[in-house]
Amino acid sequence: MAVLNGVATLLAILTFLGIVWWAFSRGRAQANHDASMLPFSVPDEAIMDKKEGGSHE
């Protein structure tokens, strides 16, 4: 049973390291930058409230 636990742990570590390698690879640099800029591309809520003219009563 200990061997099975060791193999499962090794597989989990390799999967984790593979995901980390993929996420920080050079090919993903532009996609990561684009994703990091998404919150700034949404219009501000205060501006949207003024344009709609509604109240929050």
C-alpha positions as a printed Julia matrix, in Angstrom:
57×3 Matrix{Float64}:
   0.0    0.0     0.0
   2.9    2.36    0.71
   4.18   1.91   -2.85
   0.78   2.93   -4.24
   0.77   6.04   -2.04
   4.27   6.91   -3.22
   3.34   6.5    -6.89
   0.2    8.62   -6.43
   2.22  11.33   -4.68
   4.85  11.31   -7.41
   2.16  11.56  -10.08
   0.54  14.5    -8.26
   3.88  16.32   -7.95
   4.67  15.79  -11.64
   1.2   17.03  -12.62
   1.62  20.13  -10.45
   5.07  20.89  -11.86
   3.74  20.41  -15.4
   0.95  22.9   -14.82
   3.37  25.43  -13.3
   5.77  24.98  -16.24
   2.92  25.45  -18.73
   1.52  28.52  -16.94
   4.87  30.34  -16.83
   6.21  29.27  -20.23
   7.23  31.92  -22.77
   4.44  30.92  -25.13
   1.84  31.94  -22.52
   3.41  35.33  -21.74
   1.1   37.34  -24.03
  -2.01  35.44  -22.9
  -1.06  35.99  -19.25
  -0.54  39.7   -19.88
  -3.88  40.01  -21.69
  -5.65  38.2   -18.84
  -4.01  40.46  -16.25
  -5.3   43.55  -18.05
  -8.95  42.4   -18.22
 -10.07  44.15  -14.99
  -8.92  47.47  -16.41
 -10.87  47.12  -19.65
 -14.27  47.12  -17.88
 -15.92  50.54  -17.58
 -16.16  52.03  -14.1
 -19.41  51.46  -12.21
 -19.73  55.13  -11.24
 -19.66  56.2   -14.87
 -22.21  53.53  -15.8
 -24.61  54.67  -13.02
 -24.54  58.26  -14.25
 -25.27  57.25  -17.83
 -28.26  55.11  -16.89
 -29.79  57.78  -14.66
 -31.25  55.24  -12.24
 -31.35  55.5    -8.47
 -30.59  52.85   -5.89
 -33.47  53.48   -3.51
